[in-house]
């Protein structure tokens, strides 16, 4: 059974950092294209970053230069390192593989 579980969200001040984790079960993340998405209150879900099986990465313009996506193969985990966080980064962050979604982890950036 495919399952994605996100963690690492929380409350952080502007300029701070958080590292999100997406732990997969039921399949080997190393062979798949994985994405991070986010949904802010009252807004549609949007793509944040993706990593391919070949570890090629992409970022939305809004997070480029601040966020880094990576894979920890030994832990079957995808990470999203988020630096220099801004209030507009406040959202529920989701991990995605095709039709599979985690339940999300809430990131709140506020002073």
C-alpha positions, 0 to 999 in steps of 0.5 A: 500500500502506497503511503506518504507521510509529511512532517517538519512543519511548524511556526517560524519567524520570517527569515527562519528555516524549516526542513520538511520530510516526506517518508514513503512506504509501499514503494521505493522513492528512488525510482519515481518523480516526487513533488512538493505542493502547498496550499495557502488559506483561500488559495489553490494548491500550487507546485513548489518543487519536484525531483525526478528519479535521476535527481533532477530538480525544479522549483517554482519562481517563488521559492527558487534560491530559498528551497532545496529538494533532496532525496535520502535513499536509505530512509526512503525520504524526500526532504524540502529544506526551506530557508529565508522563509516569508509570510507568503510561504505559510501553507499546508505542504503536501508530498505527491506521487502521481495520484497519491498525496500525503495529509500535509504538514502546516508551515506558518511564517509569522512574527 
